[in-house]
Amino acid sequence: MLRVNGVSTYYGNIQALKNISMEVAEGEIITLIGANGAGKTTTLMSISGLVPPRQGEIIFKGKPIQGMSPEKIVFLGISQVPEGRRIFPYLTVAENLDMGTFLRKDKDNIRKDLSYIWDLFPILSKRRLQAGGTLSGGEQQMLAISRALMARPKLLLLDEPSLGLAPLIVRQIFEIIKKINAENNTTIFLVEQNANLALKVAHRGYVMENGAITMSDSAPNLLSNEAVKKAYLGL
């Protein structure tokens, strides 16, 4: 579904990504793990068009998308849930979800998708008229994921969904990630500092250090890799 070929991305003269290559097959969950500042978020932002790469190509469903505008990339079927959630705090839950449908015209399917969201996150249904900024951190993360799902993505990019959340809520969020993948066949690209949890839900994983991909393997193999255990799993 997605192929990243030799991508290098810069912030001014500072190179954040160094000739990275990776691929994501349809229907799988892949995770990208690494330390703070390794380039994980920049990878997602390069894919979604927010920080276009200077070199290399990004192919989505056979079509080059590097250099496309972010809204065109969303229209093609890629949605990103940003780090820190970034919901609209003064809009209600329902209005935040409406923002996810901005590029859609299929009103009947929008209603069906909204019903699915209420089933997926019953707490959001109870809070539908509440301002997003008044929700708890976990509820805001649920809302951010739901807003992205309302765009009906083929590929969902998740950036640090566990950030700042209590362990119980984190486990709930990761169960939902697995459910979204299994029920909708939504392909998921997960960036996550909690490498242990990420590798337990993913099919495959990549390790990033200083803007470069240093390792890739199946998630179970990475979980048992001694270097990964020492560097990222605290074992």
N, C-alpha and C positions, 0 to 999 in steps of 0.2 A: 504493500500500500504506500509506504513512504520510504524513499531512499535519499540519504544525505551523502553526497560525494565530494570529498576534498574541500569542505567548507572552512573558510577562515573569516572571522568577524572581528571588527575593530571598533573601539571607542576612541575616535580621534586617531592618534598615533599608537595607542595601546592595543596590542593584539590580545583579544579575549579567547578566541577559538583558533586552534592551530591545525588546519588541514584535517578536520575530523570527518570520519565516514561511519555510517551506521544505517541499519534498515529496520523497518517495522512491518511485519506481515499482518494481513487482515485478520482481525479477531483475537489477536494476542495482547497481553499486557507486557510491556517492556519497561524496565526501570533504569534510570541513570543515577548512579550514586557517586559521591565524592565529597571532599571537604568544602567548607565555605570558601567562596571565591574561585572554585575550580573551573567555573564556566557553565554550570548546569542550567541556570536560568537563562543565560545568553543563548544556549542551544535552543531552548523553547522559543525565545523571542526571535531568533533567526528564522525558525520554521514558520512562525505566525506572522512574520513580516514587520514586526515592531522594530527590530534592529537588523536590517538587511545585510547579508554577508557580502564581503568585498570580493571573495573568490569562491569558486566551487558552485555546485548546483544542488537544488533540493527538488526532488521529483515526487509528486503526489498523484497517485493513480495514473501514472504515465505522463503527467503534464508537469513541465518545469514551473515552479512557483516563486523562485527567488526573484526579487524585484517587484513582485505584485504587491498591491496595497493590502493592508490587513483586512479590510472589509471584503475584498474579493476572495481572499484566502478563507475567511469565514463562510462565504457563500459557497465555496467549493466543498466545504465539509470539515474544516478544522476549527475547533474551539479551544480556547485556553482559559484555565482557571488560574489566575495570577497568584503569586506569592503574596500573603497578607490579605487575600480575599477581595479587597477593593469593591465591595458592594456599594450601592448608592445609599448613603446613610439616611437621607431625608425622604427617600421614596419608600412606600410600603413594600412588604414582601411580594405582593401580587404585581406591583409596578416594576420591581426589580426583574421579576420573571418576564414581564412584557418586554423589557429591554432586550432579553435574549432572543425574542422573535422578530427583531427589527427588520431583518432581511427576508422574512417569510410572508407569503400571501395565502397559504393554505389554511384557512381559518378552522375547518373541521378537524384537521390533524393537530392544530395548535391546541384545541380544546381537549383532544385525546391525550396529548403530551402533558398538558397541565394536570389532568386527572391522574396520570402516571406519577407525576411529581408528588402530588398529595398522598398517593399510596406509598411512595418510596420514603417520604419524609413527613409523616403525619403531624409532627410538631409544627411544620411550616404551614400546613393547612389551618391549624388553630391560630397561627400568628399572621394570617394572610393580610390583615388590615393594619398590622403593626409596622412602625418605621423600622427599616433594616438596621439602623444604628443602635436600636434598643435591644437587639438580639444578643444572646451570649456568643462567645467566640465559636463554639461548636455549631450553633444554629446559623451563624453567619457563613461558616464553611459549607454547611449544607445548602445554604442559599446560593453561594457562589457556584457550587457544582450544578445546582438545579438551573441557574441562569444559563450556564454553558450548554446544558442538555436541551434547553428550550430552542436552541439553534439547530437541533437534530444533527449533531456532528457524526461524521464517520470516524473521525480521529479526535479523541479528547486528550488534551495536554493538561496535566495536573502538576502544579508547581508547589511543592512543600505543603501538602494538605494537612499534615500533622502539626504544623508550626504553632506553638503557643497553646496547644490544647491538652486537656487532662487525659491521662492514659485510657480511661474508660471510653471517652469520646473518640479518641484516636482509633481504638479497636472498632468502634461502631462505623466510623468513616471508612476504614479499610474493608469492612464487610460489605458496605454499600458499593465500594469500588469493584469488588469481585462480582457483586450482583448485577451491576450495570453492564459489565463485560459479558456475563453469562446470559442474561435475559435479552439484551438488545444486540448482542454481537458487536458492541461498540469497542473499537480498538483503542487502547489506552497507552499513552506515553507518560510515565510517572517519574518525576524528579522528586527525590526524597532524601533527607538527611538521616532518617531512621532506617538505615540500611537493612536491619534485621527484618522489620515488618515489610519493607518494600520487596525484598527478595522472597519473602514467604507468599506474597500474592502474585508476583510476576512469573511469567514463563521464562523470560531471558533477561539478562542485565548487561549493562556496560559500566565500566569504572572510568572516571575522568579525573585527571590530575593536571593542574596548571594549563588548562585549556586543551588538553590532548586526551584522546581515548587510549588508555593503557592496557585494558583487558576487556574481553567480552566472552560470555559463556552462558550456559543455561543457569537459571536462578539457583537450582539445587547445587550445582557445581561451585558457583560463587559463594554460596553459604558455607560450603565445606572447605573452601580455599584458605590455606593458612595465612597468606598475605592479606586477604580481605578480612578474615577474622581478627587479625591483629590491628589493622588500620581502621576498620569501620564498624566492627561488631563488638569491640571491647573484650575480646576473648584471648 
